[in-house]
Amino acid sequence: MNGINPTLAFAIVTAIKAGVLIFVVVTAFAYLMLFERKLLAWFQLRVGPIWCGPWGLLQPAADAIKLVLKEDLTPATADPFIYKIAPALAVLTALMAYAIVPFGTFPDGSPISIANPNVGILFLLATGAIGVYGIALGGWSSQSKWPLLGAIRSTAHLISYELAMGLSIVGVLIIAGTTSLQGIVAAQSAHHVWFIIPQIVAFLIYGITATAETNRAPFDLPEAETELVAGFHTEYSSLRFGTFFVAEYINMITVSAIGTLLFLGGGDGPFVAQIPWLTIVWFLAKVGLLLFIFIWLRATLPRLRYDRLMAFDWKVLLPIAALNLLVTAAIVALRGHGI
C-alpha cells in the first residue's frame, strides 16, 4: 500500500483479517451444529437432517431463517439495556480469542493469525474469564427466578473450573518456557513430542474443565431443563436466543483450538516440512477430533447433579491439577540442573 500511512495500512489489513476470520468462525459454527445433529442421530440410530438441501447441508440456513422470523420479546420487568446487550457480550468475548489463535504457518514460518503476542495464553485466560458476564447479566437482567438461578449456577461453576483449567495449562507453559501460542507449538516441534504425552494428566483435566466451561453435557447445569426450564436464557427468543447459541458453539471451537495448540502440536504433523500449508489441514483435523469428543460425551453421559459437579472440581480436579503442576515444575527444575 504505497503512499498510505503505515498505521492506516496496518489497521485496514487487520480489519480485513478480522472480517474474514469472523466469517469463517460463524460458518464453522453453523456446520458444527449440523455435524452435531448428524452425529447424535448416528449414535441414536436415526437419520438426522436430510430434507434441507442435498444431505441436509442447508439445514443451518433453515434454522437461521426460523430464528429470524420468530418474535423478539422483552419481558416487561427486564432491564432493557442489559437484557439486549448480554447476548452480544457473550459472542464478542467468544470471538476475541481468535485474534491470536495461529491456524498454521506460512511458508516463511510466520503464524497464520491476526496477532502473535508474547502473552497469548494470558489473553485467552482473560477473555475466557470475562465470558461469564454475558451469561450472568443475561440471567440477572431477565428479572425472572429461573434465568437468575441459571446465571448463578453458571457463574459459580465457571469460576470454579477456571482454576483447575489454569493449573493444567501452567504445566505446559513450564515445559515450553513461553506463554506465546506460536512458541508453545514451536517447542513441541523442537522436542519432537506433543505435550499430551508428558502432560497427559493436564490434558485430561483440561478436557474436563473445558467441557464444563462451555456448559456442555454432562456439565450443562446452568440450562438444566428439568430444574430451570431453559436456564439463563429462558426469557430470550428469536435472534437473542440464537446469539447465546452461537456463543456456546464458538466457545466449543475455541477450547478445542486451544487444546490442539497446547497439547497436540497445533499444525504440526507429517509432511509439513515439505508442504507448509498442510499445517492448516492438520490443525483443523485435530480440532475436529476434539469437537467429535465433545459431541460423543453429550450423546453418552447423563447430566451430573449440581452438588457433585462442584465437589468433583474442588475435591478431585483441583488437587490433581496442583499436584501435576508441582511434579512438572520439579522435573523441569531437576533436568535444568542436569539431574
N, C-alpha and C positions, 0 to 999 in steps of 0.2 A: 504494500500500500504506500507507494511513493507519494510524497507531498502531504501525507496525513500525519497529524500529531501522533507520536508513538503511543501515548496514553489512550487516545481515542481509538487508535487501531487495535490496541490490546482489548479495550472494552467491547469493541464490535466483534472481534474474534471470539471472546469469551461468551458474549451473548448468543452468538450463533451456536457455539458448542453446547451451551446450556439448553437452547431450544431443541436441538437435535436429540440431546440426552433425555429431556423430558418426554419428547415424542416416543423415543424407543422404550423408556421405562413404562409409560402408560400403555403402550401397545403390548409390552410384555405382561403387564398386569391383566389385560383383557384376555389374553390367551392362556395365562396361568390359570385363570378362573375356569376356562373351558377344559384345560388339561386336568384340573382337579375333578370336575364333574365327570369327565370320561373315565378317570382312574377309579373314582368312587363307584361308578356304575360297573366297572370291571370287577372290583372287589366284591360287589354285591350281586354279581351275575345278572346285571341289567345291560341295556344297550347304551343309555345315555342320550345326550342331544344329537339328533340326526336330521332334523327337518329343516333347519335354517341354513340354506346353502349346502354345498357339497360336503358330506361328512360332518355337518353341523358347524362348519367354520365361521358362519355368520351369526352364531348364537350370541357372542358378546355384543354385536351391534344391535341385535333384537332386544337384549337385556337393557342396553343403554337407552334405546328409544322408549321402552316401557317405563324406565325410571323418569325420563324427562316428561312424559305425559301424565305422570301421577301428580296429584295436587300437593303443593308445598304448604303445609300447615305450621303455624307457630302457636304454641299454647298461650292462652290469654295471660297466664300468670308468669310466663317466662321472661327472663331478662333478654330483650330482643337483640341487642348488640352482641353480647357474649354468646347467646344461643346460635347466632348466624355465623360468627367468626370461628367458633370452636372446630367445626369440621375442616375448614381451610387450614387452621393451625396444625391439625393432625397430619394433613397431607404435606404441608410445607416442611415440617420437621422430618418427615419420612424422605422427602426428595433431597434435602440438604446433604445427606450422606453421600450422594452420588457425585458431588462436586470433586471428591478426592479419590474415588474408587478407580484404580487402574485396571482397565478391562483387558489389558495385554500390553505389548510393546511394539513400537515402530521398528523398522529395520535398523535404525541407528541406535536402538537400545533405550530410547526415551519412552516414558509411560504414556499409554493412551488414556488420558484423563484430563479434566478441566484444570485441576491444580494438583501439585505434589508437595504439600507442606511437610516439614520435618516432624510435626506433631500430629500426624494423621489419626492415630489411634485415639488421642485425647479429644480431637474434634468429633470423632464418631461417638465416643462415650458421652460427650456433652450433648450432642444432638439427640442421642437416644434417651438421655435423662429428661430433656425438656419435652420429649414427645408425649409424655403422660399428661401434659397440660391440656391438650386438645380433648382428651377423654374426660379428665376431671372437670374442666369448665363446661363441657357439653352436658354432663350429668347434673352438675350443680345448677346451671342456668335454666334447666328444664323445669325446675321447681316442682318436681314430682318425686315421690319416695323411691320408686323402682330405679329410675336413672341415677338418683343420688347414691343409693346403695351400691349400684354397679360401679359408679365412679370411685367410691371409697375403696371398694374391693380392688379395683384396678390399680389405684394409686399405691395401696399397701403392698400388693404382690409385685408390682413393677419395681418399687424401691427395694424390696427385699431381695429379689432375684438379680437386681443390678449389681449388688455387692459380690455375689458368687461369680457372676459373669466377669466382672472387673478383675477379680483374683485369678480366674482361669486365663485371662489374656496376659496378665503381667508375667506369667511364666514364659510365654512366648517372647515377650519383649526382652527378658533377661538373656535368653539364648541368642536372639537376633542381635541384641545390642543397639537397637534403634526403635523409635516409635513411628518411623515412616513406613507406610504400607508398601511402597515400592522397595524400600530397604529390607523389609521382612521377606518379601518374595525373593529378592536377590540373595539373602542369607540362606534360604532353603536351597536355592540353586547352587550356591557355593559349597554348602555342606553335603550336597548330593543326597539329601534326605528331606522329605517333607516333615514338618514339625508334628504331624499327627502321630508319628512313631515314638519320639521321645516324650511327647506330651499327650498320650492317649487319654489319660485321666482328665486333663484340662479340656480336651476335645469333647469328651462325653458330658462334662459339666457345662461347657459352652452350648452344646446342642440342647440340653435340657432347659437351661436358663433362656436360651433364645426362643424356644417354644413357648415358655411362659411369658416372655417379654412381648411376644406378638399376639398374645391371647388366643393361642391355638389349642385345640384339643390335644391332650386331656387337661389343659390348664385354662380353658375358656370360661372360668368362673365369673368374670365381670358381665357376661351376657348369657348366663345360665337360664334357659327358657323356663324350666320347671320351678325356679326360685324367684327370678327377677323379670319375668315377662320377656323382654329383649335386652335387659341391662341398660347400660348408659345411653344407648340410642333408641330407647323405647318411644320417645316422643318425636323422633325425626322421621321424615318421609321424603319422597322424591329425591332430588339431587343431593340434598344434605345427608340423607341416609347413605346414598351411594358414595359420597365423599369419604365417609368413615370406612366404608367397604374397601375403597381404593387404598386408603392409608394402611389398612391391615395387610393387604396383599403386597403392597410395595415394601412394607416392613419385612415381610417374609423373604422377598428377593434380597433386601438389604442384608439381613443377618446371614443368609446363605452366601452372599458375595463376600462378606467379611470372614465367615468361616473358611471359605475357599482360599482367601488371601493369607489367613493366619496359619492354617493347618494343612492345606492341600497344595501348597506351592503356587497358588494363583494360576497364571497361564503356563506354568512350566509343564513340559511333557515331551514325549518322543518327537523327534524331527523339528523341534522349534529352532534349533541352531541353523538348520538348512532353510527352513521356511518360517521366518519370524511371525508372519501373520497367523500361523497356527496357534499362537498364544491366545488369541481371541476365542478360537474354537475350543481349546482345552479349558479355558476359563468358563465359558458358557456351559460346557458339558458337566463340569464339576458342580456348578451352581444348580443345574438341572437335577443332578443326582441328589443334592441336599433337599431341593424342593420336593422331589419324589418321596423322600423320607418323611417330610412334614405331612404330606397327604396320606401316606401309609399309616402314620401314627393316628391321624384323625379317623381313619377307617377301622382301626384295630382296637384302640384303647378307650375305655369309658372315662367319663369326667370324674376327677378327684373331688373329694369333699373339701370344703374351703379350709377347715382347720388342719387337715392333713397336708394340704398344699403348702401352707405356711410353715408347719412343723418340719416338713421334708426339707425346705430350704434352710431354715435356721439350725436344725439339729443334724442334718446329713450333708447337704451340699456345701454349705459354708465352711464347716470344719475340714472336709476333704479338700476343698479348694485351697484353704490356708495351708494345710499340710503339704499339698502338692507344690505350692509356691515355695515353702521353706526348703523342701527337698531339692527342688530345681536350683534355687539360689545357692545351696550348699555345694551341690555337684559342680555348678559352673565356677564357684569360687575355688574349690579344690583343684579343678582342672587348670584354672588360671595360674595356680601356684605350682603346677607340674606334679600334683599328687595323683 
